[in-house]
Amino acid sequence: MKNYDVVVIGSGPAGEGAAMQSAKAGQQTAIIDMSPQLGGECLQRGTIPSKALRHSIQRYLEARSNPLVKGHFANRELDFPEMMRAARKVIDREAALKLTHYERNRVDVFNGRARLTSAHDIEIATTGDNPPPQGTIEKISADAIVIATGSRPYRPSEVPFDDRIVDSDSILDLAFTPRSLTIYGAGVIGCEYASIFKGLGIKVTLVNHRAKLLEFLDDEIIDALSYHLREQGVIIKHSEEYAKIERQGDDILLHLKSGKLVKSDTLLWANGRSGNTKNLFGFESPIRIDHRGQIEKNEDFQTALPHIYAVGDVSGPPALASAAFNQGRFAALHIEHKSASENLVKNIPTGIYTNPEISSLGKTERELTELKIPYEVGQAHFRNIARAQITGQTAGLLKILFHRETLEILGIHCFGDQASEIIHIGQAIMAQPAPHNSVGWFVEATFNYPTMAEAYRVAALNGLNRL
């Protein structure tokens, strides 16, 4: 039985971060994944395919609205399976690139289902065609183990999933383009798919069991998202819970507890995710797993067995690919040095790929008000930014929240085209120690013109003029 310094289970962003950091530090490292293609749920079923699909739709819509060429698109209908085939090409290229990175850094790659048989021993039931033959068991051991098995869509037993009642994994395998789609669950995934399928010209109904969309966001951003989704034609039903789901031929009937009935030819169940921990432990372990399959860990991502770490979606929120990658790096650094910089896992920006995009960092106005922190607001509406006028992407705003007395940046919220890119300029300044994390920096800096980055100067001046 071969022993490794570090074994990582799962090759998504969290597993990749842990394995690459360990290998760079000279640790003898192995990574295990069930799929022959590395990259985990993020690459195979989550972030990459959905964003590749979104990008294709966005470029099509931009071209169709261009007065120079719009006539050429008049009779062209978008085909969902065709667009997914294009997205698969991106997946294949990314998977091949990741394998090259592991080989270059001498990380041993195992294809199979991992199961811990003791605190240090791991069995791998091979699932692919690589040696040893399929169905055999390979055994390895490790001084430290990083669990990065990710998550999967939550599937209640009473929901009759099939070819038309799907989750966020199986929707990517649709063999047809729906005429109408009901999305039950208006979290990040639900809102993103509402934008994607509405871009395909599909009738979309978004059912939300809460009173507002994405309540963790700033209220102004929530209102903007709701407005633009409705403006695009998405029907939103708030404060609704499902009672039962029926299928009548090709029609799906979603019965709500309020007595309402929503009819469509496809239903996407997007109400939560579960950690991939089933059958992971084959011994009596003190490691605790909650009802959603998420592993309990401390602030250093250590489980009840300190040499076993849990990172990424399997360890709970924030369930972001960017956060997961850094959590994996944090765990690897902690294994090596018994400590790691908290900057890796703190102040993580959100990136939500609706149309338009959303990104935020820090406190919301609601939170600052509850904390009784004196703050001011600076805003830049994209319609007043030259670059947005040029691109035609004028819907959106950048919002900076800062302390009235110290001018420290307390929160940044962006809604609009390229929001997930724009946020990083503010993130870099916000992360500086006082007094360099001041909103005044944006006034003193010179931004290229015309750029979307210029919105920071406009927002800063707007806020400072209120003092």
Buried (B, 14 or more C-beta within 10 A) or exposed (E): EEEBBBBBBBBBBBBBBBBBBBBEBEBBBBBBBBBBBBBBBBBBBBBBBBBBBBBBBBEBBEBBEEEEEEEEBEEEEBEBEEBBEEBBEBBEEBBEEBBEBBEEEEBBBBBBBBBBBEBBBBBBBBBBEEEEEEEEEBEBBBBBBBBBBBBBBBBEEEBEBEEBBBBBBBBBEBEEBBEBBBBBBBBBBBBBBBBBBBBBBBBBBBBBBEEBBBEBBBEBBBBBBBEBBEEBEBBBBBEBEBEEBEEEEEEBBBBBEEEEEBBBBBBBBBBBBBBBBEEBBEEEBEBEBEEEBBBEBEEBBBBEBEBBBBBBBBBBEBBBBBBBBBBBBBBBBBBBEEEBEEEBBEEBBBBBBBBBBBBBBBBBBBBBEEEEBEBBBBBBBBEBBEBBEEBEBBBBBBBBBBBEEBBBBBBBBBBBBBBBBBBBBBBEBBBEEEEEBBBBBBBEEEBEEBBBBBBBBBBBBBBBEEE
